[in-house]
Amino acid sequence: MDADVTFVPKVHPLARPVETDDPMEVIANPVHGDPDLMLESIVEEYAHMGWDAAQLMMLFRSPYYPLLNELMCSLGEKETRKRIESHMSHCGVFQFRETIAKDEEPADRDHDDLVQIGVRTGR
């Protein structure tokens, strides 16, 4: 290693003093990329968490998601909804339903916190 190289010691952000010019907030910056690929990735990620098209459209309308909001402004609301629905028809939406059954079981069972889960296939 060169003797000329100077290193700055690592300091955890919570240990650093707050500076007046450091607002400690996240600021979105534009980046280059494929808007359709981004939209498809967002739709797929949220669809796998169980979100539907209406819930996704709320993200695109929200000013708290500036990148998605700007994407919707450039495509228009109708086109954004059309693309969301198109992508969702390909990847599907993960959905589940829970049913709590009150069984009369002996009080001495060893698995009080176990929950039986079943997966239904098809529609």
SEMI-938794 format. One record per residue (C-alpha): residue in three letters; y, x, z. Coordinates in steps of 0.02 Angstrom, whole numbers, plus 32768, in hexadecimal, padded with zeros to 4 digits. Layout:
BEGIN
AlaYXZ/...
***
This chain:
BEGIN
Met800080008000/Asp80B2803A7FDB/Ala81178075806F/Asp81B28024801E/Val816E7F74802E/Thr81BB7F1080BA/Phe81617E7B8102/Val81AE7DE8815B/Pro814B7DB181F2/Lys80FE7D0481E9/Val81517C88825D/His810D7BD98279/Pro818D7B558242/Leu818F7B0782F0/Ala81BD7BB0833C/Arg82527BCD82C8/Pro82FF7B9582F9/Val83467B058292/Glu83CF7B40821D/Thr845F7AD181E6/Asp843B7AE9812C/Asp83827ABF8144/Pro83747A01814D/Met82B57A0D8162/Glu8298797F80EA/Val822C7976804F/Ile828F796F7FAE/Ala823B793F7F0A/Asn825579B27E77/Pro822A798D7DC2/Val819379E47D7A/His814879F07CCD/Gly80A879917CB0/Asp805279007C5A/Pro8097785C7CA1/Asp7FFE77F97C69/Leu7F8878737CBE/Met7FF078677D5C/Leu7FED77A97D56/Glu7F3177A97D38/Ser7F1478217DCA/Ile7F7F77BB7E42/Val7F2A77197E0E/Glu7E7D77647E22/Glu7EA477AF7ECC/Tyr7EEA770D7F14/Ala7E66769F7EC0/His7DE077067F17/Met7E3776DE7FBB/Gly7E2D76237F93/Trp7EDE76037F53/Asp7EF575817ECA/Ala7F75757D7E3B/Ala7FF575197E9F/Gln7FF275977F2E/Leu800476277EB3/Met809875D47E60/Met80EE75D07F0B/Leu80E0768E7F0F/Phe812D769C7E63/Arg81BD76297E98/Ser81DD76867F3A/Pro826E77027F42/Tyr820777647FC1/Tyr8196779A7F30/Pro821D77DF7EBB/Leu81A5782A7E3B/Leu814377887E28/Asn81E477237E2A/Glu822F778E7DA0/Leu818F77807D3B/Met819876C27D46/Cys824F76C57D14/Ser8226772C7C79/Leu818F76C37C47/Gly81D1761A7C7E/Glu817C75A77CFB/Lys8110754B7C7C/Glu80CC75EB7C2E/Thr80AE76397CDA/Arg804B75A07D13/Lys7FEA759F7C6E/Arg7FB976567C83/Ile7F8B763F7D3A/Glu7F1A75AC7D10/Ser7ECE760A7C7E/His7EA476A27CEA/Met7E6176327D75/Ser7DEC75DB7CFC/His7D9E76867CD7/Cys7D9376CE7D87/Gly7D7A762E7DEC/Val7DB776087E9B/Phe7D5476357F36/Gln7D49759A7FA3/Phe7CE87571803E/Arg7CD674DF80B4/Glu7CA374E78168/Thr7C41746681C8/Ile7C2C74708283/Ala7B8D741B82BC/Lys7B7573F48372/Asp7ABF741B8394/Glu7A6B73F88437/Glu7A2674A4845C/Pro79E874ED84FE/Ala7A6F753C8569/Asp7A1075E18577/Arg7A23761484C2/Asp7A5776C984A1/His7AC676AD8408/Asp7B597641843F/Asp7BD2769083C4/Leu7B65768A8326/Val7B9776178298/Gln7B1F75E5820D/Ile7B6C75F68161/Gly7B2375AF80C2/Val7B5C75D28010/Arg7B5275457F93/Thr7B3D757B7EDE/Gly7B7475187E47/Arg7BE574817E4D/
***
